[in-house]
Amino acid sequence: MSSIQQKTDVILIGAGVMSATLGALLKELAPELEIKVFEKLAKAGEESSNEWNNAGTGHAALCELNYTSEKADGSIDISKAIKINEHFQLSRQFWAYLVKNNLIQNPQDFIMPIPHMSMVQGETNVSFLKKRFEALANNPLFQGMEFSDDHEKLMKWIPLIMEGRASNEPIAATKIDSGTDVNFGALTRMLFDYLKTKDVEINYNHAVEDIKRTSDGLWNLKVYNINTGNIEDHAAKFVFIGGGGGSLHLLQKTGIPESKHIGGFPVSGLFMVCKNQDVAEQHHAKVYGKAKVGAPPMSVPHLDTRYIDNKKSLLFGPFAGFSPKFLKTGSNMDLITSVKPNNVITMLAAGVKEMGLTKYLIEQVMLSHEKRMEELREFIPNAKSEEWDIVVAGQRVQVIKDTPAGKGTLQFGTEVVSAADGSVAALLGASPGASTAVQVMLEVLEKCFPQRMAEWEPKIKEMLPSYGVSLMENQELFQEIQRSTDEVLGLVEKELAYS
C-alpha cells in the first residue's frame, strides 16, 4: 500500500556521521529548510559510523604512513598528509563551534587526546621513517613530532610493544601528542539529538527502496516503513545519499549520468580486542605500522587505545575479510546486483587488475586465530592468545571507476558523486571518511547549493575560521585554532589527567 506523496526541501538517506554533519551544517546555515532523514536501522550511527565498526582515529595524517609515499628519487611526498590534516582541522572547528554554542554537550564522550605514533621495524623502514619525520617536522601542522630509534626511549613511549625485544633489533617510532581518539558513534548520536531540537524529522526503520526524478524536477523516494509494512512516497528538491555501503545501489537507481561506470568492491574488517584490562592499561597511543608488501592501504596494521563507553580499550587490526554484502546488515546479493550493463567492463577490468588484492583477501579470510596472533606479536611480542578476542568491524565498499590511470581502477578514499544540477549527491568510499566529514560535506554544499554559498560564507567562516584558508601558510591562525579547539573540546585538561 502506497501513501500520498509528501514533499520536503531536503532528504538525507542514512543516519550516519555524514548525514548528521550535513544536516547540522544546513540547519546552522539555512534554519528554514525542512529536512527529513530515513534510516533503515532502529537508531543512528549503527553501521559504518558505529564505534566498533571503525578505528576511531581522528585521521590527521599524524601517524598513517600510507599518506606519505616515497617518490622515485627517495624524497617523501607529504602533500596528501597536509591535505588530510587541514581537513581534520575543519572537523575539530565545527565540533568546537557546536560545543561552544551548547548545541552538543560533553565533548569527552566523543573525543579524547591520545598520542599518535608510527612504528617500523627493519633498517630500510627505519630509514624511511626518519626521512618522513624530517619532511614533516618543520611543517607547522606537524609541530611537536618526535623521532626515536633509541630502545630506552621507545621503552618509555611504548612499553607493551618494546618488552621482549632484542636490544639490537632495528626499530623506530615517531610520536606526536596532539592526536585524538574519536568515538564517531557517540558523535553521530549527539548530532542527531541536536537535529531533533531543530525540528528535523528522523524516521528510523525506514528503508529507501527506489529513487526517481519526477516531471516537476523533484526526486521521488519509495520508502518502506518496516514497522507498518507500508510503502511511503516522499519527494524533495535535494537528496543526499549517505547510506555507507548501501549508497552505490541508490545512486545507480537515480540514473544520473554521473552514476555510470562506477562499481564497488566490498571489504570487511576484523579487529582483535584485548580482554585483559591490565594489559590494555599498559598502552597509551595509537600506533600505526607499515602495510606489508603487496597489501592494500586499508590493511595498515595498528595497535589502538580506544575510549568506548568511557572505558579504555585496546584493539589491534585490521584483518581483512570478504563478504559480498555492502553493509553489515546488507544482503549476500549486494555485489552481484551492483553489476550493471554500464559498469560491467569497469568491474571486470578491476577484477583482472586486482588479482593481488583478491589473493590477499582469500589469505586473510583463511587465517586462524593463532596466525592472527603471530601478526599481533610483531607489535606485542609477549601477547597471549587467550587474552584476545575477535570483533567483526564494519563493511567498507571501495569505489571502482574508470580514471586516466585506466579502466576499473580501485579508489582508496572518500568520494562525492553529484548530479550536474546539484539536486542529488552520494557519498562513496572509505577512509579517511568520518574524520574529514566536515570538509566532504562542504564539498556537497559547494556542488549542490552554489547559488547560496556567497550568502552562507560569513556563517561558514564563523563556524570554521580556516574555511578557504591554508593553515600551513597561516601558522598564527593554525596555532590559535589548535589552542581554542583544544580548550573547548577539553583536550588540554584531559591530556594532563591521563598522562
N, C-alpha and C positions, 0 to 999 in steps of 0.2 A: 504494500500500500504506500503510495507516494503523497506527500503533503504539498500544499501551495508553496510556490517559490517565495522565499524570504530574502529580501535584499539588504546588503550592508556595504560599508566602504571597503573594509579590509578583512580578508580571511587568512588566518595563519594555520597551516596544517602541521600538526605535531607539537607536543608540549615539551620540547627540549630547550636547551640553553639558547639556541639560535632564535627560535620563535620568541622566547621570553625577552631576549635582548632587543630584537626588532620591535616588539610590542612596546617595550619600555621607552625606547628612543622615540617612537611615533607618538606615544602619549605625552611625552615631555615637549615634543616639537609641535604637535597638532592635536591638542586635547579634544577637539570637536570630532575627530574621526571615530566612527563606530567600528569596533573591532570584534570579530568572533574567532575563537580558537576551537579546532577539532582535534581530539586525541583519541586514538583507538583503545589505549590502556586506561586503567582506572584512576591514575594520578599522573602528576607532572614528573619529568626527569627520570623515567623508568628505563629508557633504552640507552642510547649512546652517552647521554649526559649523566647517567647514574654513577655514583661514586665508586662502585665496584666494577664498573664497565670501562673505566679509563685510568690512565696513570696518575691523574690529579696533579701533574706537573704544570705549574704556571709557565708555559713554554716561552722563555725569553732568550733562547739560544745561549744560555749561560753554560750549559753542560752537554748539549746534544751535538755529538761530533759529526753527524750527517748534515748539519747545517754549515759546516766549514770544510770544504773539499780542498784537496791538494791538487794544484794545477800541474801541467806537464813540466813546467820549469822548476817545480819544487816549492813554489810560493803557495800561501794559503789564501783562498778566496773567502773573504768574510762578508761579502755583500748580502747573502741570504740571512746570515746571523743578525746583521744590523737591521734588516727589514723586519724580521720576526720580533726582535727586541722592541723596536719602535711600535709595532702593532700591539704587543702586550702592554706597553705603557698606556695606550689608549684605553684598554680594558680596565687597568688599575684606576685611571682617572674617572671613568664612568662609575665604577663601583664606589669610589670615594665620594663622588657627587651625590649618589643615591643615599649613602650613609649620612653624609653631612646634612642633607636636607630631610633626614628622618623618613625617607621613603622605604628604606630597608634598615633593619637593626642588627646588632650583634655580629659584626664582621668576623669575629673569631670563630663563628660557627661555619664559615666557608673559606677563610684564608688564614694561613699560618706561615710565619717565617721559617725557612729551613735552608741550610746551605745547599747549593747546587755544585756538584763535583763531577769531573770527568776522570776516569781511571783507566790506564792502559798498562799492558804487560808486554815485555819483549823490547829489544833495543830499537828496532825500526819504529815501533809505535811510540816509544818514549821520545824519540827524536821528532816524530810528527806532533806530539802533544806540546813539546817545548816550542816548536815553530808556531803552532796555533796560539799558544799563550802569548808569544812575542807579538803576533799580529793583532791580538785583541787588547792587550794590557794597557796600551796608551790611548785606547778609544774611550771617550767619556762614558759610553753606555756600559762598559765592562770594567769600570774603575773598581779597584779593591780585589781584583782577581789575583790569587797567589798560585805559584807553581812549586812543586817539590818532588824530588826523586830520592829524598833522604828517608831511610826506613824509620828512623826515630821520630821524625816529624809526622810521617804518614801514620805511625802508630797512635799518635795523639789525635789525628784527624779521623781516622777510620780503624779503630782497634779491632773490630769484628772481622774486617777484611784482611788485616795485616797479621793477625795471630796465626802461627803455624807456618809462616813463610820463611824460606831461607834468606839470610841477610844479603846474599849476593844476587838475588833474583832481580832482574831489571824491571822496575815498576815505578810509575809516576802518576801524579794526580794534580788537577787544578781545583781550587776551591774559591767560591765567592759566596759571601754571607747574605747577599740581597735576594736570594732565591725564595720562592714560595711553594707551598703545597696548597692546592685549591680543590675544595670539595664542590665540584660542579653540580652534583645532585642537589646539595643543600642550597647553593646559589640559585639554581633553577626554580626550586620550590619557593624561595623568598621572592623572586621576581614575579612569579605567578600570584603570590599573595598580594603583592603591590598592584598588579594589573587588575585584580578583583576590586580593589578600592577605587579604581579609575573606571568602573562600570564596563570592563571588558567581559564579554560573555564567554566563559570557558566550558566547553562541552566534552566531558570525559566519556569513555565507552562509545565513541562515535568514530566509525571508520569511513574515510573518504574512498568511495569506490570508482568514481568517474569524474572527469572534469572536461567541460566542453565550452567553446565560445558560442555565445548566443548572437542573434541578429542585431541586438542593440549594443553590442560591444562588451557586454559583461561576461564574466566566467560563471557558468552554472555547475555546481557541485552536487553529485548524488551522494548523500551521506547516509550510511547505515547506522541506525540507532540500535546498538547492541542490547540495550535494556528492554526496548519495546518491540524490536524486530521490524520497525517501520523504516522505509526509505524516505529521507527528507531532502527537499530541494532548497539549496542555498545559493545565492548569487552575490558577486562582489565585483567592484571595479578593479581591485588589485588582490592577487592571491600570492602568498609566499608558501612554497613547499619546503618545509623544514622537517621532513619525516625521517631523517637519518638514512639508513639503507633503503627505506621504502620510497624515497624521493624519486628515484630513477623511473619506476613504473608510472608514477603520477605525472612526471614530466613528459614521458612518452605519450600519455593519454591526451595531453594538451594539443599535440600535433603541430606545435610551432616548429618552424624550420630549424631553429637552434637546438632542438631535441634530437635531430637526426645524427646518425654516425657517432653516437655515444653509447658505450656499453659500460658494464660494471662487473668487477670481479670480487666476490666476497672472500674475506679473510677473517677467521675468528681468532680470538686470543685467549690464552690461559695464563694465569699468574699463580705463583706459589706463595702461600701466606704462612707466616711463622706462627705456630700455636703456642710457643713458649714466650711469655711476656718478658721474662728476664733477658732473653736473647734480643728481643725487639728493643729493649731499653739500652742495649749496648751500641746501637747505631743511631746516628742523628744526622742524616743527609739524604739527598737524592744523588745517587752515584751512577752515572751513565758510562757504559763501556763502548767498545767499537764493534760494529757488526762483523761477523765472520766473513771471509772472502766468499763472494757468491750469494750471500744472504741479502734479502731486500731491506731497505732503510727502516721499515716498520718493525724489524726484528732486533733493533739495537737493545742489548741486554742492560737492565738497570735494577739496582737494589734501592728500594724507595722507602723512606719513612713517610707514612701517611697519617693524617688525623681524620678518622671516620667516627662519627657519633662522639666527638670529643675524646676519643681514645687513640693512643699511639699504636699504629700497626706497622708491620714490616712485610713488604711484598717484593718478590723477585720475578722477573719475566721480561718481555712476554715470550711465551712459546706460541708459535702459530698453529692454527688448526684449520681444517677446511670443512665448510658446511655450505650446501647450495642455498641456504637461507640468506636473505638480505638484512634481516633483523633477528634478534634472538627469539622474538615471538612470531617470526615470519613463517613462510611455507617452504617445503622442500622443492617446490616448483619455481621459486623466485628466479633462479639463474636461467632456467630454460625459457620461462615466459618473458624474460627481458630481451631475448634474442628476436630481432625484427628484421624484415627484409632490408631496411635501410642501415642496419648495423652489423649484419651477419659477417660481412667481409672484414670489418673492423675487428670483430671478436675473433674470427679465425686467424687474422694476422697476429693478434696479440697471443693467441694460443701457440703459434709457431715461434714467435719471438721469446716468449716467456717459459720455455721448456725448463730452464734452470729454476725458476720460481716454482713451477709445478712439482719438480723433483724435490725441492726444499720443503714444500708443504707436505708432501707424502712422507718424507723422512720425519718431519716434526710430529705428524699425526701418529706415527708408529713408535714414538719414544715411550719407553717405560718410565715409571716413577724413578727408578734408580739412574736411568740415563739423564733424566732432568736434574737429579741430584748432582750428577757429575758436572753439569753445566753451572749449577749453583756454586759448587765447590771451587770453581775458578774465581768466584767472588769471595766466598766464605769457606776457606779450606777445611774448617772443623765442623761444617754443617752436618747435623744428624737427620737421617731420613724420617725418623718418627716425629720430628718437630715441625714438619712442613706438610701442608695440605694444598690441594689444587682448587683454584677458583676459576670458573669459566667467565671470562670478561666479555665485553660487547662485540657484536659483529661490526666490521667495517667493510664498506664497499669502495674499492679503489676504482677510480674513473679510468676508462679506456677510451681513447679518441684518436682521430687522425690529426697529426701535427706535422710541422715541417720536417720533424725527425723521421716521419714515415707513418704508414697506416698502423692502427692498432697499438698505439703507444700507451703504456701503463703510466698513469699520473700518480705521484705521491704528494698529495697536498689537498687543500680545500679550494673548491671552485664554485663560482656562482654562474648559473646559466639563466639568461633572461630573454624575454621576447623583445623584438626591436622596439615595440611601442611601450615597453616597461610595464605592461599590465600583469605579467606573471613572472616570477623568479623562483628558481630552485637551487638549493644548496646540495652539492655532491662532494664526496671525498672524505678524507680523514685528517690526521694530524697535520699542522698544529691546532686545527679545529677550534675547540671551545675557548682556548686561551686567546685567540685572535677574533672572537665573536664580534666585538665592537667594530673593529676595522672592516670585517666582512660585511656586517650589516650596514655600515656607512656606504660601502660599495653598492649594496642593494638600493639604498636611498638615492645615491647619485645616478644610478642607471634607471630607476623606476619613478623617481619624483624629481627629474631635472628642473622642471619649471618652478619648484618650490625651494630649491637649495639656497638661492640668494636670500630669500625671506627667512630661512631657518638658520643661516650661518651664524648670526650673533648668539643664538641659543646654543648651537653646537659648540661654539668656542667657549661659552660659559661652562658647559659640561666637560669639554675636552680641550683644555688650554693649548695642547700641542697640535690640534687639528690643522692640517695643511702646512705644518712647520716641521723641518728636520731637527730632531732633538740632538742628533750627533753634531750638527753645526751650530746649535744653540745651547752650549754647555750650562750656562747660568739657568736657563729655563728648565733644562733637564734636572739639575740639582734641586731646584725649587719644587718641581713636580714630585720628584722622588721623596723629598723631605715631607711635603704636605700629605701625599698619599700614604706614606708610612705612618704618619701621625693619625690621620683619620681612620685608617684601616687597623690601627692598633698594632702595627708590626714592630715598632721600636720597643715598646714595653715588653711585649711577649718574648722578643729576642733575648732580653735580659733574664726574663723569668725562666726560659728554657735552656739558657746557655750553661 
